[in-house]
Amino acid sequence: CSTHQTYASLFSRSSNLNRAAESAERAADLLKKAGGGVELSWIGSLCSHRIATVAILRGEAEKAIEAAERALVLTNLCNCPNALRARAYHVLSMALLLDPQRCSEGKQAATEARRLRELVPSNGYDPGDESDEAYDSLVVSYYR
């Protein structure tokens, strides 16, 4: 699973979005096949997060929103640290902003992402930086 997550991240960073989507979906499928509820764990939130980020890059609003909402639910369900929750809200805001009818929800999610980010001990980030990289830098590399 983590291998496919890594590939999805690498492919998305190199703009090979079709391969990124395939790798992210493979990671999610492996979790489902593993059974035992592992897909409902923090690992499941990471898979949903990656699916959402790739869908955002591809402009697939519905898929991005669905995956981002799932990632956020799992992040909250698993009582993940504020850094992961801030990142989940950030991705949800980006996904919601793809849908013109849900922009106000996207702005609310962005506000919550910023609020949570302020609770995370500073690692030298620029508080005005709203980029994906800024939110990714809040979490240890394993979660990226």
GUVEX-986672 format. One record per residue: x, y, z of N, C-alpha, C in turn; residue in one letter; residue number from 0. Coordinates in pm, 1 decimal. Layout:
<sites>
<site n_u="X" n_v="Y" n_w="Z" ca_u="X" ca_v="Y" ca_w="Z" c_u="X" c_v="Y" c_w="Z" type="A" seq="NUM"/>
...
</sites>
This chain:
<sites>
<site n_u="81.8" n_v="-119.4" n_w="0.0" ca_u="0.0" ca_v="0.0" ca_w="0.0" c_u="86.3" c_v="125.9" c_w="0.0" type="C" seq="0"/>
<site n_u="185.9" n_v="128.8" n_w="88.2" ca_u="268.8" ca_v="249.6" ca_w="96.8" c_u="349.3" c_v="270.4" c_w="-30.7" type="S" seq="1"/>
<site n_u="385.2" n_v="161.3" n_w="-98.2" ca_u="457.7" ca_v="174.5" ca_w="-224.4" c_u="371.8" c_v="246.5" c_w="-327.4" type="T" seq="2"/>
<site n_u="245.6" n_v="208.6" n_w="-338.0" ca_u="154.9" ca_v="272.9" ca_w="-433.2" c_u="127.8" c_v="418.2" c_w="-394.2" type="H" seq="3"/>
<site n_u="122.3" n_v="444.6" n_w="-263.0" ca_u="105.4" ca_v="582.6" ca_w="-216.8" c_u="225.7" c_v="667.2" c_w="-259.9" type="Q" seq="4"/>
<site n_u="343.7" n_v="610.8" n_w="-244.0" ca_u="466.0" ca_v="682.0" ca_w="-283.0" c_u="466.8" c_v="708.0" c_w="-432.9" type="T" seq="5"/>
<site n_u="431.2" n_v="606.7" n_w="-510.7" ca_u="424.9" ca_v="625.2" ca_w="-656.0" c_u="323.4" c_v="732.3" c_w="-693.3" type="Y" seq="6"/>
<site n_u="209.1" n_v="730.2" n_w="-627.5" ca_u="105.9" ca_v="830.6" ca_w="-657.0" c_u="159.3" c_v="970.7" c_w="-630.2" type="A" seq="7"/>
<site n_u="230.5" n_v="985.6" n_w="-520.7" ca_u="288.3" ca_v="1115.0" ca_w="-488.0" c_u="392.1" c_v="1157.4" c_w="-591.8" type="S" seq="8"/>
<site n_u="480.3" n_v="1065.8" n_w="-626.5" ca_u="584.4" ca_v="1097.4" ca_w="-724.7" c_u="525.8" c_v="1129.2" c_w="-862.2" type="L" seq="9"/>
<site n_u="430.2" n_v="1048.8" n_w="-904.9" ca_u="369.0" ca_v="1073.3" ca_w="-1035.4" c_u="293.6" c_v="1205.7" c_w="-1037.9" type="F" seq="10"/>
<site n_u="226.2" n_v="1239.3" n_w="-928.7" ca_u="151.9" ca_v="1366.0" ca_w="-928.2" c_u="247.9" c_v="1484.2" c_w="-929.8" type="S" seq="11"/>
<site n_u="360.4" n_v="1472.7" n_w="-861.6" ca_u="458.6" ca_v="1581.7" ca_w="-860.4" c_u="526.6" c_v="1600.2" c_w="-995.8" type="R" seq="12"/>
<site n_u="529.4" n_v="1491.6" n_w="-1074.8" ca_u="589.0" ca_v="1501.8" ca_w="-1208.9" c_u="482.3" c_v="1520.5" c_w="-1316.8" type="S" seq="13"/>
<site n_u="359.8" n_v="1552.1" n_w="-1274.5" ca_u="246.3" ca_v="1580.3" ca_w="-1363.8" c_u="202.5" c_v="1461.8" c_w="-1448.1" type="S" seq="14"/>
<site n_u="235.2" n_v="1341.9" n_w="-1405.3" ca_u="186.1" ca_v="1221.7" ca_w="-1471.7" c_u="60.1" c_v="1178.0" c_w="-1396.2" type="N" seq="15"/>
<site n_u="-47.7" n_v="1251.6" n_w="-1420.7" ca_u="-168.1" ca_v="1237.9" ca_w="-1338.3" c_u="-243.1" c_v="1108.0" c_w="-1360.4" type="L" seq="16"/>
<site n_u="-237.5" n_v="1051.6" n_w="-1479.7" ca_u="-304.1" ca_v="923.1" ca_w="-1502.7" c_u="-237.4" c_v="813.6" c_w="-1418.8" type="N" seq="17"/>
<site n_u="-105.1" n_v="810.0" n_w="-1420.2" ca_u="-32.6" ca_v="710.3" ca_w="-1340.2" c_u="-51.2" c_v="737.3" c_w="-1191.4" type="R" seq="18"/>
<site n_u="-57.5" n_v="864.1" n_w="-1153.7" ca_u="-80.1" ca_v="899.3" ca_w="-1013.6" c_u="-216.2" c_v="846.9" c_w="-967.0" type="A" seq="19"/>
<site n_u="-318.2" n_v="867.4" n_w="-1048.8" ca_u="-452.7" ca_v="820.2" ca_w="-1014.1" c_u="-455.3" c_v="667.9" c_w="-1003.3" type="A" seq="20"/>
<site n_u="-391.7" n_v="600.1" n_w="-1096.4" ca_u="-386.4" ca_v="453.3" ca_w="-1092.3" c_u="-320.0" c_v="404.7" c_w="-963.6" type="E" seq="21"/>
<site n_u="-208.5" n_v="466.4" n_w="-927.8" ca_u="-136.5" ca_v="424.2" ca_w="-807.3" c_u="-217.6" c_v="451.8" c_w="-681.6" type="S" seq="22"/>
<site n_u="-282.8" n_v="566.2" n_w="-674.8" ca_u="-364.9" ca_v="599.5" ca_w="-558.1" c_u="-481.8" c_v="501.9" c_w="-544.1" type="A" seq="23"/>
<site n_u="-544.6" n_v="468.3" n_w="-655.9" ca_u="-656.5" ca_v="372.8" ca_w="-652.3" c_u="-608.2" c_v="233.1" c_w="-613.1" type="E" seq="24"/>
<site n_u="-490.0" n_v="193.0" n_w="-661.3" ca_u="-434.7" ca_v="62.5" ca_w="-622.9" c_u="-410.4" c_v="55.7" c_w="-472.8" type="R" seq="25"/>
<site n_u="-358.4" n_v="162.5" n_w="-417.0" ca_u="-335.0" ca_v="166.5" ca_w="-272.2" c_u="-466.7" c_v="149.1" c_w="-196.6" type="A" seq="26"/>
<site n_u="-570.1" n_v="218.5" n_w="-240.1" ca_u="-701.2" ca_v="207.3" ca_w="-174.8" c_u="-758.0" c_v="66.8" c_w="-190.3" type="A" seq="27"/>
<site n_u="-742.3" n_v="7.0" n_w="-308.3" ca_u="-790.9" ca_v="-129.5" ca_w="-330.4" c_u="-719.5" c_v="-229.4" c_w="-239.7" type="D" seq="28"/>
<site n_u="-590.0" n_v="-211.3" n_w="-223.3" ca_u="-515.0" ca_v="-301.0" ca_w="-134.6" c_u="-566.0" c_v="-291.9" c_w="8.6" type="L" seq="29"/>
<site n_u="-600.4" n_v="-172.6" n_w="52.7" ca_u="-654.2" ca_v="-157.6" ca_w="187.7" c_u="-787.6" c_v="-229.8" c_w="202.4" type="L" seq="30"/>
<site n_u="-872.8" n_v="-216.2" n_w="100.0" ca_u="-1002.7" ca_v="-284.2" ca_w="106.1" c_u="-984.6" c_v="-434.9" c_w="112.1" type="K" seq="31"/>
<site n_u="-892.0" n_v="-486.6" n_w="33.6" ca_u="-866.9" ca_v="-630.8" ca_w="30.6" c_u="-803.9" c_v="-681.0" c_w="159.6" type="K" seq="32"/>
<site n_u="-731.9" n_v="-595.1" n_w="229.9" ca_u="-666.1" ca_v="-635.1" ca_w="354.3" c_u="-767.4" c_v="-673.3" c_w="461.1" type="A" seq="33"/>
<site n_u="-884.1" n_v="-610.6" n_w="457.0" ca_u="-989.2" ca_v="-641.9" ca_w="553.5" c_u="-956.8" c_v="-593.6" c_w="693.6" type="G" seq="34"/>
<site n_u="-1036.9" n_v="-636.4" n_w="786.9" ca_u="-1015.5" ca_v="-601.0" ca_w="926.5" c_u="-1038.8" c_v="-454.8" c_w="958.3" type="G" seq="35"/>
<site n_u="-1103.0" n_v="-382.5" n_w="869.1" ca_u="-1132.5" ca_v="-242.2" ca_w="894.4" c_u="-1015.4" c_v="-148.6" c_w="874.4" type="G" seq="36"/>
<site n_u="-904.6" n_v="-199.5" n_w="818.6" ca_u="-787.1" ca_v="-114.8" ca_w="801.2" c_u="-816.0" c_v="3.7" c_w="708.2" type="V" seq="37"/>
<site n_u="-910.9" n_v="-12.7" n_w="617.5" ca_u="-945.8" ca_v="97.9" ca_w="528.5" c_u="-1014.1" c_v="212.0" c_w="603.2" type="E" seq="38"/>
<site n_u="-1058.4" n_v="184.2" n_w="725.5" ca_u="-1121.2" ca_v="287.3" ca_w="808.2" c_u="-1023.9" c_v="345.6" c_w="909.7" type="L" seq="39"/>
<site n_u="-897.0" n_v="321.4" n_w="889.5" ca_u="-794.3" ca_v="369.9" ca_w="981.1" c_u="-730.1" c_v="497.2" c_w="926.8" type="S" seq="40"/>
<site n_u="-629.4" n_v="545.6" n_w="997.8" ca_u="-556.0" ca_v="662.9" ca_w="951.6" c_u="-490.1" c_v="634.9" c_w="816.9" type="W" seq="41"/>
<site n_u="-457.8" n_v="508.6" n_w="790.2" ca_u="-398.1" ca_v="473.4" ca_w="660.6" c_u="-501.8" c_v="495.2" c_w="550.2" type="I" seq="42"/>
<site n_u="-626.1" n_v="462.0" n_w="579.1" ca_u="-733.5" ca_v="488.1" ca_w="483.8" c_u="-750.0" c_v="635.9" c_w="455.9" type="G" seq="43"/>
<site n_u="-728.0" n_v="718.1" n_w="558.6" ca_u="-737.5" ca_v="863.3" ca_w="537.9" c_u="-626.4" c_v="910.8" c_w="445.0" type="S" seq="44"/>
<site n_u="-508.2" n_v="850.7" n_w="456.4" ca_u="-397.6" ca_v="888.6" ca_w="367.1" c_u="-428.6" c_v="851.6" c_w="222.9" type="L" seq="45"/>
<site n_u="-486.4" n_v="733.2" n_w="202.5" ca_u="-523.4" ca_v="691.9" ca_w="66.3" c_u="-629.2" c_v="785.4" c_w="8.7" type="C" seq="46"/>
<site n_u="-729.5" n_v="817.4" n_w="87.8" ca_u="-834.4" ca_v="908.7" ca_w="40.8" c_u="-777.6" c_v="1047.4" c_w="13.4" type="S" seq="47"/>
<site n_u="-685.0" n_v="1090.2" n_w="96.8" ca_u="-619.7" ca_v="1220.0" ca_w="76.0" c_u="-548.1" c_v="1221.9" c_w="-59.2" type="H" seq="48"/>
<site n_u="-473.8" n_v="1117.4" n_w="-89.1" ca_u="-398.5" ca_v="1113.1" ca_w="-215.5" c_u="-493.3" c_v="1108.2" c_w="-335.0" type="R" seq="49"/>
<site n_u="-600.8" n_v="1030.9" n_w="-324.4" ca_u="-699.5" ca_v="1025.4" ca_w="-432.7" c_u="-757.3" c_v="1164.8" c_w="-454.9" type="I" seq="50"/>
<site n_u="-786.2" n_v="1235.4" n_w="-346.5" ca_u="-842.9" ca_v="1371.2" ca_w="-357.3" c_u="-744.1" c_v="1466.7" c_w="-423.1" type="A" seq="51"/>
<site n_u="-618.4" n_v="1462.8" n_w="-381.2" ca_u="-521.4" ca_v="1557.2" ca_w="-437.8" c_u="-500.3" c_v="1533.2" c_w="-586.5" type="T" seq="52"/>
<site n_u="-498.6" n_v="1407.8" n_w="-626.6" ca_u="-483.2" ca_v="1377.5" ca_w="-769.8" c_u="-607.3" c_v="1423.1" c_w="-846.2" type="V" seq="53"/>
<site n_u="-724.8" n_v="1397.8" n_w="-790.0" ca_u="-848.9" ca_v="1439.7" ca_w="-855.6" c_u="-855.3" c_v="1592.3" c_w="-868.3" type="A" seq="54"/>
<site n_u="-805.6" n_v="1663.1" n_w="-768.8" ca_u="-801.6" ca_v="1810.0" ca_w="-776.2" c_u="-713.9" c_v="1851.9" c_w="-893.5" type="I" seq="55"/>
<site n_u="-596.5" n_v="1792.4" n_w="-903.1" ca_u="-505.4" ca_v="1826.2" ca_w="-1012.7" c_u="-565.6" c_v="1795.0" c_w="-1149.0" type="L" seq="56"/>
<site n_u="-650.2" n_v="1693.0" n_w="-1154.1" ca_u="-715.9" ca_v="1653.7" ca_w="-1278.9" c_u="-844.6" c_v="1732.2" c_w="-1304.0" type="R" seq="57"/>
<site n_u="-886.4" n_v="1814.5" n_w="-1207.2" ca_u="-1008.3" ca_v="1893.1" ca_w="-1222.5" c_u="-1135.8" c_v="1812.8" c_w="-1205.5" type="G" seq="58"/>
<site n_u="-1127.8" n_v="1700.6" n_w="-1137.3" ca_u="-1242.5" ca_v="1612.3" ca_w="-1116.2" c_u="-1309.5" c_v="1646.3" c_w="-982.8" type="E" seq="59"/>
<site n_u="-1397.4" n_v="1744.6" n_w="-988.0" ca_u="-1456.7" ca_v="1800.3" ca_w="-866.2" c_u="-1528.6" c_v="1695.9" c_w="-781.7" type="A" seq="60"/>
<site n_u="-1619.0" n_v="1621.7" n_w="-840.9" ca_u="-1699.6" ca_v="1526.7" ca_w="-763.7" c_u="-1612.9" c_v="1422.1" c_w="-694.3" type="E" seq="61"/>
<site n_u="-1518.4" n_v="1365.1" n_w="-767.6" ca_u="-1430.3" ca_v="1264.2" ca_w="-709.6" c_u="-1341.7" c_v="1325.1" c_w="-601.4" type="K" seq="62"/>
<site n_u="-1292.2" n_v="1445.3" n_w="-626.4" ca_u="-1206.5" ca_v="1513.1" ca_w="-528.5" c_u="-1282.6" c_v="1540.4" c_w="-399.5" type="A" seq="63"/>
<site n_u="-1404.9" n_v="1588.5" n_w="-411.2" ca_u="-1485.8" ca_v="1620.0" ca_w="-293.2" c_u="-1515.9" c_v="1493.5" c_w="-214.7" type="I" seq="64"/>
<site n_u="-1557.2" n_v="1389.4" n_w="-284.5" ca_u="-1589.9" ca_v="1263.0" ca_w="-217.3" c_u="-1468.5" c_v="1208.1" c_w="-141.5" type="E" seq="65"/>
<site n_u="-1353.7" n_v="1205.6" n_w="-206.0" ca_u="-1233.3" ca_v="1152.2" ca_w="-141.9" c_u="-1186.3" c_v="1242.4" c_w="-28.0" type="A" seq="66"/>
<site n_u="-1193.9" n_v="1373.6" n_w="-46.4" ca_u="-1151.2" ca_v="1467.2" ca_w="58.4" c_u="-1242.9" c_v="1457.6" c_w="180.3" type="A" seq="67"/>
<site n_u="-1371.9" n_v="1443.1" n_w="157.5" ca_u="-1465.8" ca_v="1428.1" ca_w="269.7" c_u="-1437.1" c_v="1299.1" c_w="345.8" type="E" seq="68"/>
<site n_u="-1409.3" n_v="1193.1" n_w="272.2" ca_u="-1375.9" ca_v="1065.2" ca_w="336.6" c_u="-1246.9" c_v="1078.3" c_w="417.7" type="R" seq="69"/>
<site n_u="-1146.7" n_v="1143.4" n_w="360.1" ca_u="-1019.8" ca_v="1162.3" ca_w="430.9" c_u="-1041.7" c_v="1239.2" c_w="560.5" type="A" seq="70"/>
<site n_u="-1123.5" n_v="1342.8" n_w="555.1" ca_u="-1148.7" ca_v="1423.5" ca_w="673.9" c_u="-1223.5" c_v="1343.0" c_w="780.5" type="L" seq="71"/>
<site n_u="-1324.5" n_v="1268.1" n_w="738.7" ca_u="-1399.5" ca_v="1185.9" ca_w="834.2" c_u="-1306.1" c_v="1086.8" c_w="903.5" type="V" seq="72"/>
<site n_u="-1220.8" n_v="1019.8" n_w="825.5" ca_u="-1129.4" ca_v="921.4" ca_w="884.2" c_u="-1024.8" c_v="988.3" c_w="973.0" type="L" seq="73"/>
<site n_u="-978.5" n_v="1105.2" n_w="933.1" ca_u="-880.9" ca_v="1178.6" ca_w="1013.5" c_u="-941.2" c_v="1215.0" c_w="1149.1" type="T" seq="74"/>
<site n_u="-1065.5" n_v="1259.4" n_w="1148.1" ca_u="-1132.7" ca_v="1293.2" ca_w="1273.7" c_u="-1167.9" c_v="1168.4" c_w="1353.4" type="N" seq="75"/>
<site n_u="-1214.0" n_v="1064.7" n_w="1285.6" ca_u="-1251.1" ca_v="939.8" ca_w="1351.1" c_u="-1132.6" c_v="877.7" c_w="1424.4" type="L" seq="76"/>
<site n_u="-1016.3" n_v="886.0" n_w="1362.3" ca_u="-895.3" ca_v="826.7" ca_w="1420.1" c_u="-824.1" c_v="921.4" c_w="1515.6" type="C" seq="77"/>
<site n_u="-885.5" n_v="1038.3" n_w="1540.2" ca_u="-829.3" ca_v="1136.5" ca_w="1632.8" c_u="-684.8" c_v="1171.2" c_w="1596.5" type="N" seq="78"/>
<site n_u="-663.1" n_v="1197.8" n_w="1469.7" ca_u="-529.5" ca_v="1232.0" ca_w="1419.7" c_u="-487.3" c_v="1369.0" c_w="1471.7" type="C" seq="79"/>
<site n_u="-357.4" n_v="1395.0" n_w="1471.8" ca_u="-306.8" ca_v="1524.5" ca_w="1519.2" c_u="-358.5" c_v="1641.2" c_w="1434.8" type="P" seq="80"/>
<site n_u="-352.1" n_v="1760.3" n_w="1492.5" ca_u="-400.8" ca_v="1881.0" ca_w="1424.3" c_u="-333.8" c_v="1903.9" c_w="1289.6" type="N" seq="81"/>
<site n_u="-208.0" n_v="1866.9" n_w="1275.8" ca_u="-138.4" ca_v="1886.3" ca_w="1148.4" c_u="-208.2" c_v="1808.9" c_w="1036.6" type="A" seq="82"/>
<site n_u="-243.0" n_v="1684.0" n_w="1063.6" ca_u="-312.5" ca_v="1603.6" ca_w="962.4" c_u="-453.6" c_v="1654.9" c_w="938.2" type="L" seq="83"/>
<site n_u="-519.1" n_v="1699.3" n_w="1043.2" ca_u="-653.7" ca_v="1753.3" ca_w="1028.6" c_u="-651.5" c_v="1882.8" c_w="948.8" type="R" seq="84"/>
<site n_u="-552.4" n_v="1968.8" n_w="974.1" ca_u="-540.0" ca_v="2093.7" ca_w="897.6" c_u="-520.2" c_v="2062.6" c_w="750.1" type="A" seq="85"/>
<site n_u="-434.4" n_v="1966.0" n_w="722.1" ca_u="-409.2" ca_v="1928.7" ca_w="582.9" c_u="-535.3" c_v="1871.6" c_w="518.1" type="R" seq="86"/>
<site n_u="-611.8" n_v="1792.8" n_w="593.3" ca_u="-735.8" ca_v="1735.7" ca_w="539.7" c_u="-837.0" c_v="1845.8" c_w="508.0" type="A" seq="87"/>
<site n_u="-850.6" n_v="1943.3" n_w="596.6" ca_u="-941.4" ca_v="2055.4" ca_w="568.8" c_u="-893.6" c_v="2137.1" c_w="449.5" type="Y" seq="88"/>
<site n_u="-762.4" n_v="2153.3" n_w="437.2" ca_u="-708.0" ca_v="2227.3" ca_w="323.3" c_u="-744.7" c_v="2158.3" c_w="192.1" type="H" seq="89"/>
<site n_u="-726.6" n_v="2028.3" n_w="185.7" ca_u="-759.2" ca_v="1954.4" ca_w="63.1" c_u="-909.4" c_v="1958.5" c_w="37.2" type="V" seq="90"/>
<site n_u="-989.3" n_v="1946.6" n_w="142.1" ca_u="-1133.8" ca_v="1957.3" ca_w="123.6" c_u="-1169.9" c_v="2094.8" c_w="68.1" type="L" seq="91"/>
<site n_u="-1106.3" n_v="2199.4" n_w="118.7" ca_u="-1137.0" ca_v="2333.7" ca_w="68.1" c_u="-1102.7" c_v="2344.6" c_w="-80.0" type="S" seq="92"/>
<site n_u="-987.2" n_v="2289.9" n_w="-118.5" ca_u="-946.5" ca_v="2293.6" ca_w="-260.0" c_u="-1046.9" c_v="2217.5" c_w="-347.1" type="M" seq="93"/>
<site n_u="-1092.2" n_v="2103.2" n_w="-298.5" ca_u="-1188.9" ca_v="2022.8" ca_w="-373.7" c_u="-1321.9" c_v="2096.6" c_w="-387.2" type="A" seq="94"/>
<site n_u="-1370.2" n_v="2152.8" n_w="-277.8" ca_u="-1498.3" ca_v="2223.5" ca_w="-280.8" c_u="-1493.5" c_v="2345.9" c_w="-371.6" type="L" seq="95"/>
<site n_u="-1379.6" n_v="2410.9" n_w="-377.8" ca_u="-1366.9" ca_v="2529.3" ca_w="-463.1" c_u="-1371.1" c_v="2495.1" c_w="-612.4" type="L" seq="96"/>
<site n_u="-1357.0" n_v="2367.3" n_w="-645.9" ca_u="-1371.3" ca_v="2324.8" ca_w="-785.5" c_u="-1517.3" c_v="2329.1" c_w="-831.0" type="L" seq="97"/>
<site n_u="-1608.6" n_v="2323.9" n_w="-734.5" ca_u="-1752.0" ca_v="2324.3" ca_w="-763.8" c_u="-1806.9" c_v="2464.4" c_w="-735.3" type="D" seq="98"/>
<site n_u="-1845.5" n_v="2538.7" n_w="-838.6" ca_u="-1892.6" ca_v="2676.4" ca_w="-818.7" c_u="-2007.9" c_v="2688.2" c_w="-718.8" type="P" seq="99"/>
<site n_u="-2087.7" n_v="2583.4" n_w="-704.8" ca_u="-2200.9" ca_v="2588.1" ca_w="-612.6" c_u="-2160.5" c_v="2561.9" c_w="-466.9" type="Q" seq="100"/>
<site n_u="-2034.2" n_v="2523.2" n_w="-444.9" ca_u="-1991.7" ca_v="2489.4" ca_w="-308.7" c_u="-1874.2" c_v="2574.8" c_w="-260.9" type="R" seq="101"/>
<site n_u="-1856.0" n_v="2688.6" n_w="-326.2" ca_u="-1744.2" ca_v="2777.3" ca_w="-290.2" c_u="-1751.3" c_v="2827.0" c_w="-146.5" type="C" seq="102"/>
<site n_u="-1871.7" n_v="2855.4" n_w="-97.9" ca_u="-1881.2" ca_v="2904.4" ca_w="40.5" c_u="-1836.8" c_v="2795.7" c_w="138.8" type="S" seq="103"/>
<site n_u="-1870.6" n_v="2670.0" n_w="109.2" ca_u="-1823.9" ca_v="2559.6" ca_w="193.2" c_u="-1672.2" c_v="2547.9" c_w="184.9" type="E" seq="104"/>
<site n_u="-1618.9" n_v="2569.2" n_w="66.4" ca_u="-1474.4" ca_v="2564.4" ca_w="47.5" c_u="-1403.6" c_v="2670.7" c_w="129.3" type="G" seq="105"/>
<site n_u="-1461.9" n_v="2788.7" n_w="134.3" ca_u="-1402.8" ca_v="2897.4" ca_w="213.3" c_u="-1409.1" c_v="2865.0" c_w="362.9" type="K" seq="106"/>
<site n_u="-1519.2" n_v="2802.8" n_w="406.9" ca_u="-1530.8" ca_v="2763.3" ca_w="547.9" c_u="-1425.8" c_v="2657.5" c_w="582.5" type="Q" seq="107"/>
<site n_u="-1406.0" n_v="2561.5" n_w="492.1" ca_u="-1304.9" ca_v="2457.3" ca_w="515.2" c_u="-1164.8" c_v="2518.8" c_w="520.4" type="A" seq="108"/>
<site n_u="-1139.2" n_v="2618.5" n_w="435.9" ca_u="-1009.0" ca_v="2686.3" ca_w="436.2" c_u="-986.7" c_v="2759.7" c_w="567.9" type="A" seq="109"/>
<site n_u="-1091.3" n_v="2820.7" n_w="619.6" ca_u="-1081.2" ca_v="2890.7" ca_w="748.0" c_u="-1047.8" c_v="2791.6" c_w="859.4" type="T" seq="110"/>
<site n_u="-1112.3" n_v="2675.6" n_w="857.8" ca_u="-1084.8" ca_v="2573.7" ca_w="959.0" c_u="-942.8" c_v="2518.7" c_w="943.4" type="E" seq="111"/>
<site n_u="-897.1" n_v="2503.3" n_w="821.3" ca_u="-759.6" ca_v="2457.0" ca_w="797.4" c_u="-659.7" c_v="2555.5" c_w="858.3" type="A" seq="112"/>
<site n_u="-682.6" n_v="2684.1" n_w="836.8" ca_u="-592.8" ca_v="2786.2" ca_w="892.8" c_u="-597.5" c_v="2786.3" c_w="1045.6" type="R" seq="113"/>
<site n_u="-717.5" n_v="2770.5" n_w="1101.2" ca_u="-731.5" ca_v="2768.5" ca_w="1247.1" c_u="-652.3" c_v="2651.9" c_w="1306.5" type="R" seq="114"/>
<site n_u="-665.8" n_v="2535.0" n_w="1246.5" ca_u="-593.4" ca_v="2417.7" ca_w="1296.8" c_u="-443.5" c_v="2432.3" c_w="1276.6" type="L" seq="115"/>
<site n_u="-404.9" n_v="2492.1" n_w="1165.0" ca_u="-262.3" ca_v="2509.8" ca_w="1137.3" c_u="-198.1" c_v="2598.7" c_w="1244.0" type="R" seq="116"/>
<site n_u="-272.5" n_v="2696.2" n_w="1293.0" ca_u="-219.7" ca_v="2783.9" ca_w="1398.0" c_u="-195.1" c_v="2708.6" c_w="1528.7" type="E" seq="117"/>
<site n_u="-260.3" n_v="2595.7" n_w="1546.9" ca_u="-242.5" ca_v="2515.8" ca_w="1668.6" c_u="-119.6" c_v="2425.2" c_w="1661.9" type="L" seq="118"/>
<site n_u="-64.2" n_v="2410.3" n_w="1543.4" ca_u="52.2" ca_v="2323.9" ca_w="1523.9" c_u="177.7" c_v="2404.2" c_w="1556.0" type="V" seq="119"/>
<site n_u="267.0" n_v="2347.2" n_w="1636.1" ca_u="391.6" ca_v="2419.3" ca_w="1665.9" c_u="462.8" c_v="2460.0" c_w="1536.5" type="P" seq="120"/>
<site n_u="512.1" n_v="2580.5" n_w="1535.0" ca_u="574.0" ca_v="2636.6" ca_w="1415.1" c_u="698.0" c_v="2558.5" c_w="1374.0" type="S" seq="121"/>
<site n_u="706.1" n_v="2533.3" n_w="1245.2" ca_u="826.9" ca_v="2473.5" ca_w="1189.6" c_u="889.9" c_v="2571.4" c_w="1090.5" type="N" seq="122"/>
<site n_u="867.9" n_v="2699.0" n_w="1116.5" ca_u="925.2" ca_v="2802.2" ca_w="1031.3" c_u="843.6" c_v="2832.2" c_w="907.4" type="G" seq="123"/>
<site n_u="719.0" n_v="2785.7" n_w="901.4" ca_u="636.8" ca_v="2811.5" ca_w="783.7" c_u="586.4" c_v="2955.1" c_w="782.4" type="Y" seq="124"/>
<site n_u="555.2" n_v="3000.6" n_w="664.5" ca_u="498.7" ca_v="3134.6" ca_w="644.7" c_u="348.9" c_v="3124.2" c_w="667.5" type="D" seq="125"/>
<site n_u="293.1" n_v="3190.5" n_w="768.5" ca_u="150.1" ca_v="3177.9" ca_w="797.1" c_u="60.6" c_v="3224.7" c_w="681.9" type="P" seq="126"/>
<site n_u="113.7" n_v="3304.3" n_w="590.3" ca_u="35.0" ca_v="3348.5" ca_w="476.0" c_u="38.9" c_v="3252.2" c_w="358.4" type="G" seq="127"/>
<site n_u="120.5" n_v="3149.3" n_w="369.0" ca_u="135.0" ca_v="3052.1" ca_w="260.1" c_u="22.3" c_v="2949.9" c_w="267.2" type="D" seq="128"/>
<site n_u="-64.3" n_v="2951.7" n_w="167.0" ca_u="-178.8" ca_v="2860.8" ca_w="162.9" c_u="-157.7" c_v="2747.2" c_w="62.6" type="E" seq="129"/>
<site n_u="-36.0" n_v="2722.9" n_w="24.3" ca_u="-7.7" ca_v="2620.2" ca_w="-76.6" c_u="-18.8" c_v="2479.7" c_w="-17.9" type="S" seq="130"/>
<site n_u="-31.2" n_v="2383.6" n_w="-107.7" ca_u="-32.4" ca_v="2243.2" ca_w="-66.0" c_u="96.5" c_v="2209.3" c_w="7.7" type="D" seq="131"/>
<site n_u="207.2" n_v="2261.3" n_w="-42.7" ca_u="337.3" ca_v="2233.2" ca_w="17.6" c_u="343.4" c_v="2284.1" c_w="162.1" type="E" seq="132"/>
<site n_u="282.3" n_v="2399.6" n_w="186.8" ca_u="281.6" ca_v="2454.4" ca_w="322.4" c_u="207.8" c_v="2361.1" c_w="417.8" type="A" seq="133"/>
<site n_u="96.3" n_v="2306.7" n_w="372.7" ca_u="21.4" ca_v="2214.5" ca_w="458.2" c_u="89.8" c_v="2079.1" c_w="467.1" type="Y" seq="134"/>
<site n_u="150.4" n_v="2034.2" n_w="359.0" ca_u="225.0" ca_v="1908.6" ca_w="362.8" c_u="341.5" c_v="1916.9" c_w="459.8" type="D" seq="135"/>
<site n_u="405.3" n_v="2033.2" n_w="465.6" ca_u="522.9" ca_v="2046.3" ca_w="552.6" c_u="487.9" c_v="2038.8" c_w="700.8" type="S" seq="136"/>
<site n_u="360.0" n_v="2047.8" n_w="732.6" ca_u="318.4" ca_v="2036.2" ca_w="872.9" c_u="331.9" c_v="1893.6" c_w="925.3" type="L" seq="137"/>
<site n_u="327.1" n_v="1797.7" n_w="835.1" ca_u="325.0" ca_v="1657.8" ca_w="876.8" c_u="456.3" c_v="1588.7" c_w="839.7" type="V" seq="138"/>
<site n_u="488.4" n_v="1485.6" n_w="912.9" ca_u="611.9" ca_v="1412.2" ca_w="884.6" c_u="600.9" c_v="1348.9" c_w="746.1" type="V" seq="139"/>
<site n_u="714.0" n_v="1326.5" n_w="684.6" ca_u="716.9" ca_v="1282.4" ca_w="544.5" c_u="643.5" c_v="1150.9" c_w="521.4" type="S" seq="140"/>
<site n_u="638.0" n_v="1063.2" n_w="621.0" ca_u="569.1" ca_v="935.9" ca_w="603.5" c_u="422.6" c_v="954.4" c_w="567.4" type="Y" seq="141"/>
<site n_u="360.3" n_v="1061.2" n_w="618.5" ca_u="219.2" ca_v="1087.1" ca_w="593.8" c_u="193.6" c_v="1158.7" c_w="462.8" type="Y" seq="142"/>
<site n_u="297.0" n_v="1198.1" n_w="393.6" ca_u="279.0" ca_v="1271.8" ca_w="269.3" c_u="259.4" c_v="1176.8" c_w="156.9" type="R" seq="143"/>
</sites>
